[in-house]
């Protein structure tokens, strides 16, 4: 289902990474059919990421962490 607005908050960041179906495809940080956000995680360290999702319809958020080559 379409997700109207997505925000990913990284530790120490004052501004979230933004995405969603209400933004043009050309504004995506990664040109991909899914909503993909570039996130660098320090190896072996626990990190908390905050995710905010807003939509007019049903909200289903299947999350996956991928490596850059994937």
LUMDRENMAR-889182 format. One line per 5 residues: number of its first residue (from 0); their letters; for each residue x, y, z of N, C-alpha, C. Coordinates in nm, 2 decimals. Example, Ala and Ser with C-alpha at 12.3 -4.5 7.8 and 13.67 -1.06 7.14 Angstrom:
// LUMDRENMAR-889182
0) as) 1.32/-0.57/0.78/1.23/-0.45/0.78/1.32/-0.33/0.78  1.28/-0.22/0.71/1.37/-0.11/0.71/1.29/0.00/0.79
END
This chain:
// LUMDRENMAR-889182
0) xxxxx) 0.08/-0.12/0.00/0.00/0.00/0.00/0.09/0.13/0.00  0.04/0.23/-0.06/0.11/0.36/-0.06/0.13/0.41/0.08  0.25/0.47/0.10/0.27/0.54/0.23/0.30/0.68/0.19  0.21/0.77/0.24/0.21/0.91/0.20/0.33/0.98/0.24  0.37/0.96/0.37/0.49/1.04/0.42/0.57/0.95/0.51
5) xxxxx) 0.70/0.95/0.49/0.79/0.87/0.57/0.91/0.96/0.62  0.94/0.94/0.75/1.06/1.01/0.80/1.14/0.91/0.87  1.27/0.92/0.85/1.37/0.84/0.92/1.46/0.93/1.00  1.46/0.92/1.13/1.54/1.00/1.21/1.67/0.92/1.26  1.78/0.97/1.23/1.91/0.91/1.26/1.96/0.97/1.39
10) xxxxx) 2.04/0.90/1.47/2.10/0.95/1.59/2.18/1.08/1.57  2.15/1.18/1.64/2.22/1.31/1.63/2.18/1.40/1.52  2.08/1.36/1.44/2.04/1.44/1.33/1.92/1.53/1.37  1.93/1.66/1.33/1.82/1.75/1.36/1.71/1.75/1.25  1.74/1.68/1.14/1.65/1.68/1.02/1.64/1.53/0.98
15) xxxxx) 1.51/1.49/0.96/1.50/1.35/0.91/1.52/1.33/0.76  1.55/1.20/0.73/1.55/1.17/0.58/1.40/1.15/0.55  1.36/1.22/0.44/1.21/1.22/0.41/1.18/1.15/0.28  1.06/1.09/0.28/1.02/1.02/0.16/0.87/1.00/0.16  0.82/0.92/0.07/0.68/0.89/0.07/0.62/0.92/-0.07
20) xxxxx) 0.50/0.87/-0.09/0.43/0.88/-0.22/0.38/1.02/-0.25  0.38/1.11/-0.16/0.34/1.25/-0.19/0.45/1.33/-0.24  0.57/1.28/-0.24/0.69/1.34/-0.29/0.72/1.29/-0.43  0.77/1.37/-0.52/0.80/1.32/-0.66/0.91/1.21/-0.65  0.90/1.12/-0.75/1.01/1.01/-0.75/1.14/1.07/-0.77
25) xxxxx) 1.16/1.18/-0.84/1.29/1.24/-0.86/1.35/1.30/-0.73  1.27/1.31/-0.62/1.32/1.37/-0.50/1.37/1.26/-0.40  1.35/1.13/-0.45/1.40/1.02/-0.36/1.55/1.02/-0.35  1.60/0.98/-0.23/1.74/0.98/-0.21/1.81/0.86/-0.29  1.73/0.75/-0.30/1.77/0.64/-0.38/1.66/0.61/-0.48
30) xxxxx) 1.70/0.61/-0.61/1.60/0.58/-0.72/1.57/0.43/-0.72  1.46/0.40/-0.65/1.42/0.26/-0.63/1.27/0.25/-0.62  1.21/0.14/-0.66/1.07/0.13/-0.66/1.01/0.12/-0.51  1.10/0.08/-0.42/1.06/0.08/-0.28/1.12/0.21/-0.22  1.07/0.24/-0.10/1.12/0.36/-0.03/1.25/0.32/0.04
35) xxxxx) 1.36/0.36/-0.01/1.50/0.32/0.04/1.57/0.45/0.09  1.63/0.43/0.21/1.70/0.55/0.27/1.84/0.50/0.30  1.94/0.58/0.26/2.08/0.55/0.29/2.11/0.57/0.43  2.15/0.47/0.50/2.18/0.48/0.65/2.31/0.40/0.67  2.41/0.47/0.73/2.53/0.41/0.77/2.53/0.37/0.92
40) xxxxx) 2.55/0.24/0.95/2.55/0.20/1.09/2.69/0.16/1.13  2.73/0.20/1.25/2.86/0.16/1.29/2.86/0.01/1.32  2.96/-0.07/1.28/2.97/-0.21/1.30/2.98/-0.24/1.45  2.90/-0.34/1.49/2.90/-0.39/1.63/2.85/-0.30/1.73  2.78/-0.19/1.69/2.73/-0.09/1.79/2.57/-0.09/1.78
45) xxxxx) 2.51/-0.08/1.89/2.36/-0.07/1.89/2.32/0.07/1.86  2.23/0.09/1.77/2.18/0.22/1.72/2.03/0.22/1.72  1.97/0.33/1.77/1.83/0.34/1.76/1.79/0.44/1.65  1.71/0.39/1.55/1.66/0.47/1.44/1.51/0.49/1.47  1.46/0.61/1.45/1.32/0.64/1.46/1.25/0.65/1.33
50) xxxxx) 1.14/0.59/1.31/1.06/0.59/1.19/0.92/0.65/1.21  0.88/0.74/1.13/0.75/0.80/1.13/0.68/0.78/1.00  0.57/0.71/1.00/0.49/0.68/0.88/0.35/0.74/0.89  0.31/0.81/0.78/0.17/0.86/0.78/0.11/0.83/0.65  -0.02/0.79/0.65/-0.09/0.76/0.53/-0.24/0.78/0.55
55) xxxxx) -0.31/0.80/0.44/-0.45/0.82/0.44/-0.52/0.68/0.45  -0.45/0.58/0.39/-0.50/0.44/0.39/-0.44/0.35/0.49  -0.44/0.22/0.47/-0.39/0.13/0.56/-0.23/0.15/0.57  -0.18/0.13/0.68/-0.04/0.14/0.70/0.03/0.01/0.73  0.10/-0.04/0.63/0.18/-0.17/0.64/0.32/-0.13/0.62
60) xxxxx) 0.41/-0.15/0.71/0.55/-0.11/0.70/0.64/-0.23/0.71  0.67/-0.30/0.61/0.76/-0.41/0.61/0.91/-0.35/0.61  0.98/-0.37/0.71/1.12/-0.31/0.72/1.22/-0.41/0.69  1.33/-0.36/0.62/1.44/-0.45/0.59/1.57/-0.37/0.59  1.67/-0.42/0.64/1.80/-0.35/0.63/1.88/-0.42/0.52
65) xxxxx) 1.93/-0.35/0.42/2.00/-0.41/0.31/2.14/-0.35/0.31  2.23/-0.43/0.26/2.37/-0.38/0.23/2.37/-0.29/0.11  2.46/-0.21/0.09/2.47/-0.12/-0.03/2.46/-0.20/-0.16  2.54/-0.31/-0.18/2.52/-0.38/-0.30/2.38/-0.44/-0.33  2.31/-0.47/-0.22/2.18/-0.53/-0.24/2.08/-0.43/-0.30
END
